[in-house]
């Protein structure tokens, strides 16, 4: 077995064991590694570079919609966390507690933030006095700790990175508008930059954020047919403003509690990129967030340092000037074949091969990671063609993921149909639901499928829509799935 | 007293009470606020925007020198922290400890990272096998917790933000080169972007990082005559590689411990910008890191919405296109006078006044925050002139800070001269030192001045250079000062 083959063979095929494939891809492509403490991970440079691209592209959108960044403390005194009853109930089982500072036992335990509503609330209460101070549109990039029992790299880890928006508004309507504006921004971001189609909708009351009035989410289908929540946007109503006394004098000189929202997306998105696009050979990264968009591999035969390398360097410079994230791999200790396999596994969107004959002909060979298609391009046309090709790859990945979701979204009208679909076909099951807690729970217990979202986009409703579980009149169409 | 006057008068003059001036400026310009827990702060949007500019400009330099970013866990098991003896001794008095996770008491306490050597070490031990894996050049942007007894916003807080570089090399020479390369990068960054001149040099063994072989630092003089450490770069030798078993097979197939460095700069830099450049009216922000580089204040008289506002908007667009961070403040609830005072306090480098007569004459008035100088400029020449002016302001702030440091750096040859200078004139005192721990300690105890650095740039040495404290033969010239 050659070295090249060995390298690729080391990854368990996705179709054989998805879960093992996932963790092997992460480790072998050096996206992340397990830390020596249970449930914790290290985001290695290759994985962190994807996160940096996500941050940059998302931060730009957050700012373009009028938000500014700030930074609030990592620790939250226990008494603050307890002020909103539902909030503390939801989060306290997951909190890591600091009880000793320096050499001294603390008088009050400090929670390592599981989310920041309870430390931001007291500050907003101090800063906001009048309607003139509103809206407050603040976002924070931060690390978060939740003491999870079952963890998986990127998807669910004891510590993760995220952005959390926390806004205050004069009216309930404005808060609802903000919640939905962010949800739309998240959807556009994930579809444009990560090439993953999502369904935007409401969560049920069972699945909402602890302390929220209403939670909205975007949900995607991973390539094993399980759903993944990609981001959430909460309308907090006045739950926290009443708990933390965040009041303002309105335009009629009356004291009112502010209306709030909060919303977040996390490093989980990196896991989504792996699971939505990867194949048996490893990663397939969307060009918009790929740390390396194109790798130039010089074919090292004969006097290649003289005959090939100068042309490869010229191509590298030209691509860099065109704004492409390009790497020239001229290392001598690895063969071209080894490099082909390595960058394929790492999901680099385009490989550029340049050999002695190519240089003579003034051309290079481009190989797409997503389709494997090869094409020859004149060296002086390389930047233009590559920019076009990266766009095509981004579009192809999205189209493929959308086609996969469509092929794996099934309607189910009877409970038998429903359970059979969940069991045998996976994916999303679209069914009508009575809105009752009992049916939601029964379905969850019996099928492990949960209501992922009640979609915002409505469909033509049949004349008689009944709950897939109890047969009573339906309240809404819902997307069900087994989920991460 | 007018509203404008009141606003400025609210700040205690710098010359009257520097420490009060500092905290008042921070609160009134909304750079930061005190959190409800002792020693913790909230970085508000205006302060965080300065930090974002620092991050962007520093991250660019970190990457240009070949480093990549990654993310390591927030928590460090106690047993890891204990592996390097000097390290644990130095940091354990300052550690916040997590002892409960979820509902369970932890078997082993987890330190909230006071620095990350002890969690990065075990990972490097796993990742590094051969000389081919070296150098490892990783940087991390993260939050850090140190349980400080005396705190002050930005300068010393229980939690702060920083970047920490952690590198591994094949040889001692390479590690020393890296340590000094970073020190030079820090100096260039602080002088270019923050307009603060610094002295680069070695720390004494007393003042070095706990676990380092040698610490280098850059030190600046604040405008009250006290020194501030701006950044440190440590040559860790093999202290941590031996403690964490980070070995590699060298080019001769022999197992060796790697040679390491670590280095960091923190949100303290924001405090330095305030203290180095601020005046009695508030902040004076260097244009390169100012969140708002120029504010356009329309003079709201007569039918200004028709006569002035369109021209102001055109100017705003032109400046934005030229890459200037500009804000047009067209709010009606505040007078131009109030705005002048507000942006002066907030340290916006240039104010652009546009009134009805200016528009008719096709011009605007530019007012420099640093000098108060006014000039008239044609509206169509505005972008070009403003870019030039921002450069001049940046240079002026640096020149002023350098002149201040030169005027406040004094030589002292006798101990009497030394103590009198420290007591009455403040600033840096340059004196020869025998290199002995006893003299260093005596000086610290008797004068509260410490050795800030032994400068890298050497001066012509007098024929007979003796220690300012004991009179024995001197080993080095040192910069002493009282410091933050």
Interface residues (C-beta under 8 A of the other chain):
Chain A: X33 X35 X36 X37 X40 X41 X42 X43 X44 X45 X48 X49 X51 X52 X68 X69 X70 X71 X72 X73 X74 X75 X77 X80 X93 X94 X95 X96 X97 X98 X99 X100 X101 X102 X103 X109 X110 X112 X119 X122 X123 X126 X127 X132 X138 X142 X143 X145 X147 X149 X158 X159 X161 X333
Chain B: X33 X35 X36 X37 X40 X41 X42 X43 X44 X45 X48 X49 X51 X52 X68 X69 X70 X71 X72 X73 X74 X75 X77 X80 X93 X94 X95 X96 X97 X98 X99 X100 X101 X102 X103 X109 X110 X112 X119 X122 X123 X126 X127 X132 X138 X142 X143 X145 X147 X149 X158 X159 X161 X333
